[in-house]
Amino acid sequence: MGRRHRPFFRINAIDSRAPRNGRIIEKLGHYDPIEKDPAKQIVLKVDRVKYWLEKGAIPSDSISELLKRQGIKNEHVVKVRARRKRARQALRKKGQPFTKAEKTAAGHFKTVTKGRAEPAPTT
């Protein structure tokens, strides 16, 4: 949706087994990030969004953030964040990096010089 330099996104309920651009089950609203009026920026059928979340629908990360802005709580996001936090704490307790920045600083990625990949130095 939208056009060049004018993004516009539809928010839909889609079966996870359907292809990416496949048939949608229900149109739930739209998001227009360019819109100046915050009330018109995110338009949702809140009752239907809550219905689908109760049925077990799992929103994407970006849609979860939009729902959070609208005050709609999502149990799946809470569980994922708690799981990531536990994983981060467990790895840090072991002294291992968790984020990409930590892995880069620790030298876990290969460096490329003159078209050849060199293994990361072992310590």
Residue, then its C-alpha position, 0 to 999 in steps of 0.5 A: m500500500g502507499r506509494r513512494h515516500r508515502p507509506f501506508f499500512r493495512i492491519n489484517a488478520i491472516d492465517s499463518r499458513a497462507p502465503r505472505n500476500g495471500r487471502i486475508i481473514e478480516k481487515l482490522g484497520h490501517y496505520d498512516p505514519i505520515e498523518k499529523d493527527p495522532a487520532k487518525q494515524i492508527v485506525l483500528k477496530v478495537d473490539r475485533v482486534k481484541y477478539w482475534l487476540e483472545k482467539g490466539a492470534i499472534p501479532s508481529d513485533s511492529i503491530s504489537e508496538l502499535l497495539k501497545r500505543q493504543g492501550i491494547k495489552n498482548e500476552h504474547v509480547v509479554k511472554v516473548r520479552a520475559r523469555r528474552k530477558r531470561a535468556r539475556q541474563a543466563l548468557r551474561k551470567k555465563g559471560q557470553p554476549f547476547t546482542k549483536a553489538e556485544k557479539t561484535a565487540a567480543g569478536h564473534f563475527k568474521t572480518v572481511t579484508k580485500g574480498r576474503a573472509e578471515p576467521a574471528p580471532t580465538t582467545 
